């Protein structure tokens, strides 16, 4: 079989996403320069029906390849089958293969089961961001299938503690688990936001109709059930602090009409639905905001939380947010609540909204400190690659 002259690392994932571009560029830079290996990212598809961003392929500053295949959507879930990808893996036989995306993709399942025949010497790692919702209620057959697939991998990459718990539930204890927290482009979400905050904060707030005396809360999320927006709004309505703040929800999705109805039921003067917001507008919102909100019922490892840390904002997070353990120190850089418990949600909302602005600034500085400590892209990629190449 043909083999590349230089050892290689190939990363397979479903589609290109704006929030991974900078990470893949950093990975390629370190793999090429520090380890003298090749790096490629292989995509199963250009896009998926639920994703609205457009990626200019010519702007991707890392080696990449897009594969043809079948891409059915069943009950709103996209699936990918790429036979050509398997044939190419058989030809190249990389030293390391990192497989991202969902375990249910046909391509992922075929890679897992055919690895021993097509590229047996390759070390294969599954990159998983999921976390357990309720393991006691899981279908036994589904768990058996998932456990079988996970057993084919030599190790795992996870973003944090909850994803680690998920992987351990489906894999043997002797499997290597490496940590790569989700990262973002610090140049934008830290330095650009700081510039906007210094130069245009009052102007941005004025354009949104927010007074200097009011708190500005932002909630960037797709308008879907698992984001917990409707139960959060119901709790907000019952709280005793329905003044002196405004909440802006940035996002679009299938629950738009339901959320609009919820807002019209007494929240019209304090909650505003913005629809889809482009990146520049989002940076402006981070610069103008006082508190970041994410009330998810389930959310694997949302990048918006990392963006908010770099933006220096206090966090108001639900326990369903997968990276809350790495991002939030309760009452040091924000507050944690249980979105499934209305009384707890109301209590924490009231506490956050009654916090003095100077204390909020202290919380924001703590968020920045956590960002530099836990989510610095260059440092985290270096740690991952050292462990991958030297210990796996």
N, C-alpha and C positions, 0 to 999 in steps of 0.2 A: 504494500500500500504506500501511496505517496505521503510523505511527511515533510513539514516545513523544516528548513535548516535551523531556524531559531525557535526555541520553545515558546509556547504561546498560552495566553489566557483568553478564553472566549466567554463572553457574557451573553446569555440568551434571555430575552424578555419579550413581552407582548407587543408594545408599541412605544414610539418615542414620546416622551412627556417633557414639558418645559422645565420641570423641577429636577429632572435627572441629567440634563445636558451638561451642566457645570460639573457635576459629580463624575460623569464618565470622562470628561476632559481631564480632570485631575487624576483619575485612575490611570488613564493612558500615559500621562506625563510621568508619573512615578514608576509605572511598570517598565516603561521604555528606558528611563534614565537611571533608576536605582537598581533594577533587576535585569536589565538587558534582555527583556522578553517582549514579544509582540502582544498587542491587545486589540481585540475586536468586539464590537457589540452587534449582535444579530437580532433583528426584529422579526416577529412573526407576521406583523401586518403594519400598514401605514397608520391606521387609526381604528377606533371602535365607535359604534353608534352613540354611546353615552358621553363621548369626549368631544368637546367643541373647539378646542384649540387647533391652530394650523401650524405645522412645523415645516420650515423651509429646509429641505434635506441638505442643500448646499451650505447651510450655516452650521452644520454639525462638525465640530472641530475634533473629532475622534474617528478612528477607523470603524466603519459600519457597513452593514449589508442588510437589505430587505428581501425577504423570501416570499415567493408566491405560495398560495395555498388555498384551502377552503376556510371560510370564516362565518359560519352560521351563528345567528343569535337566537337563543332559545329561552323563552320567558325572561327576556331582558338581559340575559347573560351571554356575552360573546365567547365563542370558542374558536380555537385556531388549530388547524392541521397542516403541517408543512413537511411533506415527504422529502423535498429537496434539502431541507436542513439536516435531516438524518444522513442523507447521502454525503453531504459536505463534511459532516462531523466524522464520518467513516474515513474520508479521504485525508483530512487534516490531523485528526487524533491529537487534540491539544493536550498540554500537560494538565491544565485545570479548566474545568467547565463550570461556570456559575449559572444556575437556572433560576430566573426570576419569574414573576407573574403568578397566576393561580395554578394550584396543583391539578385542577380539573381540566386544563387545556389538553386536548388529545396529543399535541406535540410534546408536552411535558411528560405525559404518561408513557409515550413511546420511547422518549429519550431515557426515561428511568429503567424501563424493562429491556431495552435493546442495547444498552450500554455495554454489557458483558460480551456481546457478540460483535458490535461495530467499532467500539473504541475502548477495549477492556483495560488499558493501562492509564486511562484518564482519571484524575481525581475529580469527583463530581460533587458539587455543593448546591444545596437548594437555599435560595434567598427568600425567607418567609417573614411577612409582616403581620400575619393574622394573630389574633389572640382568642382564648377560650371565652365563649359566652356562657354556656351552661353544659359542661361535659357530661353531667348526669342524665341529661335528656337527649343526648345525641343517639341517632340511629346506629345500632350495633354493626350492621352491614357496612354503612358508610365509614365508620371508624376503622373497621377491618381493612377496607380498601385503601383508606388514607395511610394507615400504618404500613401496609404492604408497599405502597409507593415510596414512602419516606425511608423504608429500610434499604432501598436501592442506592441511596445517596451516602457519600463518605462523610459528609458534614453539613453544617447549616450556617447561614448568616442571618442574624436577627437584629432588629433595631433597639431592643430593650427588654426589660424584665418580663413584661406580659407576653411578648412574642417568644421569649425563651421558655416560659411555662407551656405555651402551646406546642412548641417543637418537642419538648420532653414528654408531653402526653402521647405523642404518636411515634416516638423513636426510641431506640435503645440508649441506655445511659453511656455506653462507650463511644457514642458519636461525638465528634468535635463540634463545638458551637462557637462561632466567631461573632463578634458584635460590631455592627456598623450603624450608628445612629443616623436617622435621616438628616440630611444637611441641605442647606440652601445657599444661594449666592450672597455671601456676606457683603459684597460690594454694593448690592442693591438694598438689602433689607436692614443693613446696619448703617453703612456710610452714607448712602443716598438718602435714607430716611432721616438721618441726623441733619443732613444738609437742608432737606425740606422743612424739618421741624424748626431749624434756626431761622430760615429765611421766609417761609410761607405759611407757617402754622395758623396764624390768626386769619390770614386770607382764605385758607382752605376751610376753616371752621365757619367763617362768615358765609362762604358760598353754600354751605350745607345748612345754614340757618341755626347754628349752634352758638349760644352766647358764651362769653368767657367764664361766667359763673356756673355754667352747666357742664356736666360730665358727658363725654362723648364715648359711647361704647360701640365696638364693631364686632360683627359676627359674620365672618366669611365662610360660606359653606354651600354645598349643593342643597337644593330644597327637596330633600328626600327624608323618609321616615327616620332612618337611623341617626340622623343628625340631631334629633331631639328638639327641634325648633318649636313645634307646637306645644309640647308639655312645658317648655321653658316660658313661652308667652303666657300660658295659662297661669303659671306660678307668678310671673311678673305682674299680671293683672290683680292678683290677690295680695300682693305685697303692699306695704304701707308707705312706699317711696315712689309714688307715681308722679314725681315732679323733679325738676332740677337735673334732668339728664335726657339724652336722646340715644336710641339704639338704631344703628344702621345695619341691615342684613344685606350682605353682598353675595349674590348667587342666583342661580336659576334652577328649575327642576320641576318634577311632576306635581309637587305639592304647592305650587305657586298660588293657585286659586284658594286652597284651604288656608294657607298662611295669610293671604290677603283678607279672607273672611275673619280670621282670628284677630287681625289688626283692627279691622273695622268695628270690632266689638269692644270699644272703649280704649283702644291703644293708639288711635290715629295721630295724636299729638306728640307721641314719644317714640314710636317705632316706625321705621321707614324701610320699605323694600326697594332695593336699588337695581335688582336684576344682575345680569352678568357684568362684571367689572374688569376692565383690562389691567395689565400689570402696572402701568403708570398711575392710574387712578387708585389702585390698591396701595401703592407706596404712599400716596398722598393721605389715604385713610389712616395708615399706620402712623404717619407723622402727626396727624391731627388728633388721634384718639387718646383717651385716658385709660381705657380698660379693654382688653381683648376677651371675647366670650366664645366658648365652644361647649354646648350642652349635649354632646353626642350620647346616644344610647349605646352605640357601638362604633368605634372608629379605630382602625388598626394602629396607625402611627402617623397622624395628620401633620403634614408639612407646615400648615398655617400656624401651628403652635410654635414651631421652630422659627418661623418668620417673625412672630410676635416677640419671641425672646430677643432675637437680634435687633428688633425695633425698640427694645427697651420698654415693653409694656407689662403692667400687671396682668396676670392670667386669672380668668374665672372659668374653671374647667369642671366638667363632670367626671365621675369615676369611670365612665365608659370610654374616655379618651385614652388610647393605648399607651401613649408616651407621657402620661401625667407623672409617673414616678421619676422619670429623668428630667422633666421640665419644671415641675412645681414643688416648691417647699411651702406647705400650707402656712399662710399668714406671714410669710417672708417675701414671697414675690407673687402672692395671689391667694386664691381660695379654691377649695375642692368641695363639690357637692354631689349628691346622688340624685340624678335626674328622675329616677324611678320613685323617689320619695318627695312628694310635693312640699311637705312641711320643711324638709331639709333644704330643698331648693329655695323656698321663700326666705328661710332664715339666712342663708348665705348671700342671696341677692341683697337683702336689706343690709347685711354687714358690709358688703362691698360698696354699695351706693352711699353709705354713711361714713366711709373712710375719708379722713382729711386728705386734701390734695398733696400736702407735703409728704405724707406717708405713702401716697400713691407713687410719688417720684422716687422714694426710697425703694419701694417694691420694683419699680422699673429698672433701677440700677442693679438690683439683685438679679433680675431677669437677664440683663446684659452679661453679668458675671457668669451665670449658668450657661449662657450661649457660648462664651469663650471657653469655658471649662469642658462642656459636654458635647458641643456641636460644631467645633471648628473643623471644617472640611479637610484641610491638608493634614492635620494631626490624626483625625479619625481614619482617613484612607491609609496613611502610613502604618498605623497600628494594625489595621486589617490585613494589609499585604504582608507585613512582617510575620504575622501569625499564620497566614495562609501558606506562604512559601516556605517558611522555616519549620513549621510545626505540624502541618497536615500530611 
